[in-house]
Amino acid sequence: MDTVIGIDIGTQSTKALVVDRDGRILAQHSHGYRVDTPRPLWAEQWPQVWWEAVQTCIRACLAASDVDPDSVRALCVSSLYGGSGIPVDADIRPVYPCLIWMDRRAEAQVQWVREHIDLGRLQAVTGNAVDSYYGFTKMMWLRDECPAVWARTRYLLPPNSYVNYLLSGEIAIDHCSAGNIGGIYDLQAREWSAEMIDALGLDGDRLPAGLVDSGARVGDLLPAQADSLGLPGGIPIVAGGVDAAMATLAAGATEPGNHVAMIGTSMCWGVINQRVDADQGLISMPHVLNSARDLYTFGGALTAGASVSWFVDTVCGGDTRDANDDGNVFDHLESTARELAPGADGLLFLPYLMGERSPVWDAHASGGFFGVSLYHGRHHLYRAVLEGVALALRHNMEAGTRQGVTLDPGLIVVGGAARSDLWMQIIADVTRMPVHTYQENVEAALGAALLAGQCTGLLDPDAPLRHGTLLKRAEPTDEASRQYDELFELYRQLYPTLRPVMHRLNAIRSA
């Protein structure tokens, strides 16, 4: 039985799985690690951590009883958005950690771009705006703040491109990862923008010349790696792409209008489309499927599931059991919060616990509860957190529709949030859309496996997916949706009203 391997290098763990020609997952394994945060707003990782996790996960999958290592026909790697990319020298050895998507250190570079670059032209060429989220500002930070590192840097490689090099000896970057860098990628021409590279004072020679589709064969597995991992030698190594787009593909998004919300530590809502309006504050890049035609446009909250974890750790004292209940604290909070009406008795929560991405784009935005009184208890606050993330989701979805995209009438949700029936109902009511989830665990590693299968002719990602069971989890209710419409208008007013206070508080903290 022929199989393929899909790998996803995530922010907190790497996962690999083996899939057969029927789309069945035969084995899977994950390996965790941590993000390095040496200073406030910094977030970086050394690629050796990722490479060791990839090897561990592959070997564990091949050791499963249902897997024949000789049956593997291809391998594809999905990865977190690597921001700056990994600075590597001429021998492709890392010379500095990768500044990942969470990193916000490049604020001075963002200000320089706003003062010296025609932002309308930047948006017209790249389909994206300027923020310290984007990789091109992080590259500028490396150039400005680490000149010795910059001088030694031969290439800046996304995480999946680096791992693909270790596996195949070939250097290439997929269009999805390149487009996500923003600033230096021409979204219409599907190539690096010499115009913007020159304007920003960056060096095009540090960018891999080989731009390929996410489903393209980068090279073949090296004999030494085949022996080390226990895989057949010479199997195709497929380019892969950014994890959010990969997870969207895994959830069945293959045509314009298909849209998926991936809600884990952060939230990414993405839609497949064919046009861009960067003024709406969303992020666009070529999709991992049909990348010459389709775009993946997404918006996201930096702290979605992270807001829930922060609330439980902080307000519940990190105790996973509730003092007044024999069950898990999450179960207790869910059951009591479910009894509350929309709005949690007059509460709103801004989930900006690490600044915010789209459509706000403010590294100095901060979160908070609004409307708190002595009447409110933990279950009120918990429901307000779930609602705040759902309102942030709607904020991004409305930005997408303002681009002229017609969304499919149902929303698919994947990720850890899908375990909560209450959260799924809140999302349905806030967005006024039926919410669907998969019975199985649908993640970016499966999207990578689908591309590996496409490369070998084993699987057809454009065909109706056979890997999972789609379930309708929640239908919007008219009365709740009307209440959330009113709350959403208040939610949208909070940030512009409080922005001066947020920035002043950030200045006091920094001082």
C-alpha positions as CSV (number, residue, x, y, z in Angstrom):
1,M,0.0,0.0,0.0
2,D,1.5,3.3,-1.1
3,T,1.7,6.1,1.5
4,V,3.0,9.7,1.9
5,I,4.2,11.7,4.9
6,G,3.0,15.1,5.9
7,I,4.9,17.2,8.4
8,D,4.0,20.4,10.1
9,I,6.6,22.4,12.0
10,G,4.5,24.5,14.4
11,T,5.3,27.2,16.9
12,Q,5.1,24.9,19.9
13,S,5.4,21.4,18.4
14,T,6.1,19.5,15.2
15,K,3.7,16.8,14.0
16,A,4.1,14.1,11.3
17,L,1.6,11.7,9.9
18,V,1.4,8.9,7.4
19,V,-1.5,8.8,5.0
20,D,-2.6,6.1,2.5
21,R,-4.1,6.6,-1.0
22,D,-7.6,6.6,0.6
23,G,-6.7,9.6,2.8
24,R,-6.6,7.5,6.0
25,I,-4.2,8.5,8.7
26,L,-2.2,5.3,9.5
27,A,0.2,6.9,12.1
28,Q,1.0,10.2,13.6
29,H,3.4,11.6,16.2
30,S,4.1,15.0,17.7
31,H,7.1,16.5,19.5
32,G,7.0,19.7,21.6
33,Y,9.3,22.5,22.3
34,R,9.3,26.1,23.4
35,V,9.6,29.6,21.9
36,D,12.6,31.6,23.0
37,T,11.5,35.1,24.3
38,P,14.8,36.7,25.5
39,R,13.2,40.2,25.7
40,P,9.7,41.6,25.7
41,L,8.0,41.4,22.3
42,W,10.8,39.1,21.0
43,A,10.0,35.6,19.8
44,E,12.7,33.4,18.1
45,Q,13.6,29.8,17.6
46,W,16.8,28.0,16.5
47,P,16.2,25.7,13.5
48,Q,18.1,22.8,15.1
49,V,15.1,22.4,17.4
50,W,12.8,22.0,14.4
51,W,15.1,19.6,12.6
52,E,15.5,17.3,15.6
53,A,11.7,17.3,16.1
54,V,11.1,16.5,12.4
55,Q,13.5,13.5,12.6
56,T,11.9,12.3,15.9
57,C,8.4,12.5,14.4
58,I,9.3,10.7,11.1
59,R,11.0,7.8,13.0
60,A,8.1,7.4,15.4
61,C,5.6,7.2,12.6
62,L,7.7,4.7,10.7
63,A,7.9,2.5,13.8
64,A,4.1,2.2,13.9
65,S,2.7,-1.3,13.3
66,D,0.4,-0.2,10.4
67,V,3.2,1.5,8.5
68,D,5.6,-0.1,6.0
69,P,8.6,2.3,5.6
70,D,9.2,1.0,2.1
71,S,5.7,2.1,1.1
72,V,6.4,5.9,1.5
73,R,6.4,7.6,-1.9
74,A,6.8,11.3,-1.0
75,L,7.3,13.7,1.9
76,C,6.0,17.3,2.3
77,V,6.7,19.9,5.0
78,S,4.4,22.6,6.2
79,S,5.7,25.2,8.7
80,L,4.9,28.1,10.9
81,Y,5.3,31.5,9.3
82,G,9.0,32.0,9.8
83,G,9.0,35.8,9.7
84,S,12.5,36.9,8.8
85,G,13.5,33.4,7.7
86,I,16.5,31.6,9.0
87,P,19.8,33.5,8.3
88,V,22.2,30.9,7.0
89,D,25.8,31.2,5.8
90,A,27.3,30.0,2.5
91,D,27.4,26.5,4.0
92,I,23.7,26.8,4.9
93,R,24.5,26.8,8.6
94,P,22.2,29.0,10.8
95,V,24.0,32.1,12.1
96,Y,21.1,33.5,14.1
97,P,17.7,32.4,15.4
98,C,14.7,32.7,13.2
99,L,12.5,35.7,14.1
100,I,9.1,34.0,13.9
101,W,5.7,35.5,13.3
102,M,5.1,36.4,16.9
103,D,8.2,38.6,17.1
104,R,7.4,42.4,17.3
105,R,10.9,43.8,17.7
106,A,11.0,45.6,14.3
107,E,8.9,48.6,15.3
108,A,11.6,51.1,14.4
109,Q,11.8,49.6,10.9
110,V,8.0,49.8,10.5
111,Q,8.2,53.5,11.4
112,W,11.0,54.1,8.8
113,V,8.9,52.4,6.1
114,R,5.9,54.6,6.9
115,E,8.1,57.7,6.7
116,H,10.2,56.9,3.6
117,I,8.2,54.4,1.4
118,D,5.1,55.1,-0.8
119,L,2.7,52.8,1.1
120,G,0.2,52.9,-1.7
121,R,2.8,51.5,-4.1
122,L,3.9,49.0,-1.5
123,Q,0.4,47.7,-1.2
124,A,-0.2,47.8,-4.9
125,V,2.8,45.6,-5.6
126,T,2.7,43.2,-2.7
127,G,-1.0,43.1,-1.8
128,N,0.1,43.6,1.8
129,A,0.8,46.5,4.2
130,V,3.5,47.2,6.7
131,D,3.8,45.9,10.3
132,S,6.4,44.2,12.5
133,Y,4.5,41.0,11.8
134,Y,5.8,40.9,8.3
135,G,9.1,39.2,7.5
136,F,10.5,42.1,5.4
137,T,10.6,44.4,8.5
138,K,12.3,41.6,10.5
139,M,14.9,41.3,7.7
140,M,15.5,45.1,8.0
141,W,16.0,44.7,11.8
142,L,18.6,42.1,11.2
143,R,20.4,44.4,8.7
144,D,20.2,47.4,11.1
145,E,20.8,45.8,14.5
146,C,23.0,42.8,13.6
147,P,25.3,43.9,10.9
148,A,27.8,41.1,11.6
149,V,25.1,38.5,11.2
150,W,23.8,40.2,8.1
151,A,27.2,40.2,6.5
152,R,27.5,36.4,7.1
153,T,24.0,35.7,5.8
154,R,23.9,34.0,2.4
155,Y,20.2,33.2,2.4
156,L,17.1,33.8,4.5
157,L,15.2,30.6,4.4
158,P,11.6,29.8,5.7
159,P,11.5,26.9,8.1
160,N,10.1,24.4,5.5
161,S,12.7,25.5,2.9
162,Y,15.5,24.9,5.4
163,V,14.3,21.4,6.3
164,N,13.8,20.7,2.6
165,Y,17.4,21.6,2.0
166,L,18.6,19.2,4.8
167,L,16.4,16.4,3.3
168,S,17.2,17.0,-0.4
169,G,20.3,19.3,-0.7
170,E,18.2,21.7,-2.8
171,I,17.3,25.3,-2.0
172,A,13.9,26.7,-3.0
173,I,11.1,28.7,-1.6
174,D,7.4,28.2,-2.2
175,H,5.3,31.1,-3.4
176,C,3.0,30.9,-0.4
177,S,5.9,31.4,2.0
178,A,7.5,34.1,-0.2
179,G,4.2,36.0,-0.4
180,N,3.8,35.9,3.4
181,I,7.0,37.8,3.8
182,G,5.2,40.8,2.4
183,G,7.0,43.9,1.2
184,I,9.4,42.3,-1.3
185,Y,7.1,39.9,-3.2
186,D,5.1,41.0,-6.2
187,L,1.8,39.3,-5.7
188,Q,0.6,39.8,-9.3
189,A,3.8,38.7,-11.0
190,R,4.4,35.9,-8.6
191,E,8.1,36.8,-8.2
192,W,10.4,38.9,-6.0
193,S,9.9,42.6,-6.5
194,A,13.3,44.2,-7.4
195,E,11.6,47.6,-7.1
196,M,10.6,47.1,-3.4
197,I,13.8,45.3,-2.5
198,D,15.8,48.3,-3.7
199,A,13.4,50.8,-2.0
200,L,13.7,49.0,1.3
201,G,17.5,48.7,1.1
202,L,17.4,44.9,1.2
203,D,19.5,42.5,-0.8
204,G,17.8,40.3,-3.4
205,D,20.8,38.0,-3.5
206,R,19.9,36.8,0.0
207,L,16.6,35.5,-1.3
208,P,16.5,32.1,-3.0
209,A,16.1,32.5,-6.8
210,G,14.1,29.2,-7.0
211,L,10.4,30.1,-6.5
212,V,8.2,27.0,-6.8
213,D,4.6,26.0,-6.3
214,S,3.8,24.4,-2.9
215,G,3.0,21.1,-4.6
216,A,6.2,21.1,-6.6
217,R,9.0,18.6,-6.3
218,V,12.0,20.4,-4.8
219,G,14.4,17.5,-5.0
220,D,14.9,13.9,-3.9
221,L,15.7,12.5,-0.5
222,L,19.4,12.2,0.0
223,P,20.8,8.7,0.5
224,A,22.3,9.7,3.9
225,Q,19.0,11.0,5.1
226,A,17.2,8.0,3.8
227,D,19.5,5.7,5.8
228,S,19.2,7.8,8.9
229,L,15.4,8.1,8.9
230,G,14.6,4.7,7.5
231,L,12.9,5.9,4.3
232,P,13.4,4.8,0.7
233,G,16.1,6.8,-1.0
234,G,15.3,9.2,-3.8
235,I,11.6,9.8,-2.9
236,P,10.3,13.3,-3.8
237,I,10.6,16.1,-1.3
238,V,7.6,18.4,-2.0
239,A,8.0,22.2,-1.3
240,G,5.1,22.7,1.2
241,G,4.0,26.1,2.6
242,V,2.7,28.2,5.4
243,D,0.7,26.2,8.1
244,A,-2.4,28.4,8.1
245,A,-2.9,27.8,4.3
246,M,-2.0,24.1,4.7
247,A,-4.6,23.7,7.5
248,T,-7.2,25.4,5.3
249,L,-6.4,23.0,2.5
250,A,-6.7,20.1,4.9
251,A,-10.2,21.4,5.8
252,G,-11.3,21.2,2.2
253,A,-10.8,24.8,1.0
254,T,-9.9,24.4,-2.7
255,E,-12.1,26.9,-4.5
256,P,-12.7,30.7,-4.2
257,G,-15.2,31.5,-1.5
258,N,-14.2,28.5,0.7
259,H,-13.2,29.8,4.1
260,V,-11.9,28.2,7.3
261,A,-11.1,29.5,10.8
262,M,-8.1,27.8,12.5
263,I,-8.4,28.6,16.2
264,G,-5.6,27.4,18.4
265,T,-3.1,29.5,20.3
266,S,-3.8,32.2,17.7
267,M,-6.7,32.5,15.3
268,C,-6.3,32.6,11.5
269,W,-9.4,33.0,9.3
270,G,-8.6,32.5,5.7
271,V,-10.6,32.6,2.4
272,I,-9.6,31.4,-1.1
273,N,-10.0,34.3,-3.5
274,Q,-8.5,35.8,-6.7
275,R,-8.2,39.5,-5.9
276,V,-6.7,41.7,-3.2
277,D,-7.5,45.0,-1.5
278,A,-4.7,45.6,1.0
279,D,-6.6,48.6,2.4
280,Q,-8.8,46.2,4.3
281,G,-5.9,45.1,6.5
282,L,-5.7,41.4,5.7
283,I,-2.7,39.3,4.6
284,S,-2.5,37.8,1.2
285,M,-0.2,35.2,-0.5
286,P,-0.5,32.6,-3.2
287,H,-2.5,29.6,-1.9
288,V,-0.8,26.3,-1.5
289,L,-3.1,24.7,-4.1
290,N,-3.4,26.2,-7.6
291,S,-1.0,29.0,-6.5
292,A,-0.8,30.5,-10.0
293,R,-4.5,31.2,-9.9
294,D,-5.7,31.4,-6.3
295,L,-4.8,33.6,-3.3
296,Y,-5.0,32.7,0.4
297,T,-6.2,35.9,2.1
298,F,-6.4,35.8,5.9
299,G,-6.7,37.8,9.1
300,G,-6.0,36.7,12.6
301,A,-6.0,37.4,16.3
302,L,-2.6,36.9,17.9
303,T,-4.0,35.5,21.1
304,A,-7.2,33.4,20.6
305,G,-6.8,30.2,22.5
306,A,-3.9,31.9,24.3
307,S,-6.5,34.3,25.8
308,V,-8.4,31.4,27.2
309,S,-5.2,29.8,28.6
310,W,-4.2,33.1,30.1
311,F,-7.6,33.5,31.8
312,V,-7.5,30.1,33.3
313,D,-3.9,30.4,34.5
314,T,-4.4,33.9,35.9
315,V,-7.9,34.0,37.2
316,C,-8.2,30.4,38.1
317,G,-4.7,30.3,39.6
318,G,-3.4,27.7,37.1
319,D,-5.5,25.1,38.9
320,T,-7.0,22.6,36.5
321,R,-9.7,21.7,39.0
322,D,-12.3,23.9,40.4
323,A,-12.6,24.2,44.1
324,N,-16.4,24.0,44.0
325,D,-16.6,21.2,41.5
326,D,-15.2,17.7,41.2
327,G,-14.6,18.1,37.4
328,N,-12.1,19.9,35.3
329,V,-12.1,23.7,35.5
330,F,-12.9,24.0,31.8
331,D,-15.9,21.7,32.2
332,H,-17.2,23.8,35.1
333,L,-16.6,27.1,33.3
334,E,-18.3,25.8,30.2
335,S,-21.4,24.6,32.0
336,T,-21.9,27.8,34.0
337,A,-21.0,30.2,31.1
338,R,-23.5,28.3,28.9
339,E,-26.4,29.5,31.1
340,L,-25.6,33.2,30.5
341,A,-27.2,35.3,27.8
342,P,-25.0,36.7,25.0
343,G,-22.9,39.5,26.3
344,A,-22.2,37.9,29.7
345,D,-24.4,40.3,31.5
346,G,-22.8,43.5,30.1
347,L,-19.2,42.4,29.5
348,L,-16.9,42.9,26.5
349,F,-13.3,41.5,26.2
350,L,-10.6,42.8,23.8
351,P,-8.3,39.8,23.1
352,Y,-5.3,42.0,22.3
353,L,-2.9,40.4,24.8
354,M,0.2,40.7,22.6
355,G,-0.7,43.6,20.4
356,E,-2.9,42.7,17.5
357,R,-2.7,41.7,13.9
358,S,-5.5,42.3,11.4
359,P,-7.4,44.4,10.8
360,V,-6.1,46.5,13.7
361,W,-2.3,46.2,13.1
362,D,-1.1,47.7,16.3
363,A,1.8,46.1,18.3
364,H,0.9,48.5,21.2
365,A,-2.8,47.5,21.4
366,S,-3.7,45.9,24.7
367,G,-6.5,43.7,26.0
368,G,-9.0,44.1,28.7
369,F,-12.5,43.5,30.1
370,F,-15.0,46.3,29.9
371,G,-18.2,46.7,31.9
372,V,-16.9,44.7,34.9
373,S,-18.9,45.0,38.2
374,L,-18.9,43.3,41.5
375,Y,-21.8,41.2,40.2
376,H,-19.5,39.4,37.6
377,G,-17.9,36.1,38.4
378,R,-15.4,33.9,36.7
379,H,-18.0,32.3,34.4
380,H,-19.0,35.8,33.1
381,L,-15.3,36.6,32.4
382,Y,-14.8,33.2,30.7
383,R,-17.8,33.7,28.4
384,A,-16.6,37.2,27.6
385,V,-13.2,35.8,26.5
386,L,-14.9,33.3,24.2
387,E,-17.1,36.1,22.8
388,G,-14.2,38.5,22.4
389,V,-12.3,36.0,20.2
390,A,-15.5,35.4,18.2
391,L,-16.0,39.1,17.7
392,A,-12.4,39.4,16.5
393,L,-13.1,36.6,14.0
394,R,-16.1,38.5,12.7
395,H,-14.0,41.7,12.5
396,N,-11.7,39.9,10.1
397,M,-14.5,38.2,8.1
398,E,-16.1,41.6,7.5
399,A,-12.8,42.9,6.2
400,G,-12.7,40.0,3.8
401,T,-16.2,40.7,2.5
402,R,-15.3,44.4,2.0
403,Q,-12.6,43.1,-0.5
404,G,-15.5,41.9,-2.6
405,V,-15.1,38.2,-1.7
406,T,-18.4,36.2,-1.6
407,L,-18.1,33.7,1.3
408,D,-19.6,30.3,1.3
409,P,-22.6,30.2,3.6
410,G,-21.0,27.9,6.1
411,L,-17.9,28.4,8.3
412,I,-15.5,25.5,9.0
413,V,-13.6,25.7,12.3
414,V,-10.5,23.6,13.0
415,G,-8.1,23.6,15.9
416,G,-8.4,23.2,19.7
417,A,-11.4,25.6,19.9
418,A,-13.5,23.0,18.1
419,R,-13.6,21.0,21.3
420,S,-15.9,23.5,22.9
421,D,-19.6,23.3,22.0
422,L,-20.3,26.6,23.7
423,W,-17.6,28.4,21.7
424,M,-18.9,26.9,18.4
425,Q,-22.4,28.2,19.2
426,I,-21.1,31.6,20.1
427,I,-19.2,31.8,16.8
428,A,-22.3,30.7,14.9
429,D,-24.4,33.4,16.6
430,V,-21.7,36.1,16.2
431,T,-21.0,35.4,12.5
432,R,-24.6,34.5,11.6
433,M,-23.2,31.4,9.9
434,P,-23.7,27.6,10.5
435,V,-20.5,26.2,12.0
436,H,-19.0,22.9,10.8
437,T,-16.1,21.0,12.3
438,Y,-14.4,17.7,11.5
439,Q,-14.9,14.6,13.6
440,E,-11.2,13.9,13.0
441,N,-8.3,16.1,13.9
442,V,-7.7,18.1,10.7
443,E,-4.4,20.1,10.8
444,A,-1.7,21.5,8.6
445,A,0.3,18.2,8.5
446,L,-2.7,16.6,6.7
447,G,-2.5,19.5,4.1
448,A,1.1,18.7,3.6
449,A,0.3,15.0,3.1
450,L,-2.3,16.0,0.5
451,L,0.3,17.9,-1.5
452,A,2.7,15.0,-1.2
453,G,-0.1,12.7,-2.5
454,Q,-0.8,15.1,-5.4
455,C,2.8,15.1,-6.4
456,T,2.9,11.3,-6.7
457,G,-0.6,11.0,-8.1
458,L,-1.8,9.2,-5.0
459,L,-4.3,11.9,-3.9
460,D,-6.2,14.6,-5.6
461,P,-6.7,17.7,-3.3
462,D,-9.2,19.2,-5.8
463,A,-11.5,16.2,-5.4
464,P,-14.0,15.9,-2.5
465,L,-11.8,15.0,0.5
466,R,-12.1,11.5,1.9
467,H,-10.1,12.0,5.0
468,G,-12.7,13.2,7.4
469,T,-16.3,13.5,8.5
470,L,-17.7,17.0,8.4
471,L,-20.2,17.7,11.2
472,K,-22.6,20.6,11.6
473,R,-21.9,21.8,15.2
474,A,-24.0,24.9,15.5
475,E,-26.7,27.0,13.8
476,P,-27.1,30.7,14.4
477,T,-30.1,31.8,16.4
478,D,-31.9,35.0,15.5
479,E,-32.3,36.5,19.0
480,A,-28.6,35.8,20.0
481,S,-27.4,37.1,16.6
482,R,-29.3,40.4,17.1
483,Q,-27.7,40.8,20.5
484,Y,-24.3,40.1,19.1
485,D,-24.8,42.6,16.3
486,E,-25.2,45.3,18.9
487,L,-22.2,44.1,20.9
488,F,-20.1,44.0,17.7
489,E,-20.7,47.7,17.1
490,L,-19.5,48.4,20.6
491,Y,-16.5,46.1,20.2
492,R,-15.5,48.0,17.0
493,Q,-15.7,51.3,18.9
494,L,-13.5,50.2,21.8
495,Y,-10.1,50.0,20.0
496,P,-10.2,53.5,18.3
497,T,-11.6,55.0,21.5
498,L,-8.9,53.5,23.8
499,R,-6.0,53.5,21.4
500,P,-4.4,56.7,23.0
501,V,-4.7,55.2,26.4
502,M,-3.2,51.9,25.2
503,H,-0.2,53.6,23.7
504,R,0.4,55.8,26.7
505,L,0.4,52.8,29.0
506,N,2.8,51.0,26.7
507,A,5.1,54.0,26.8
508,I,5.0,54.0,30.6
509,R,5.8,50.3,30.7
510,S,8.6,50.7,28.2
511,A,10.1,53.6,30.2
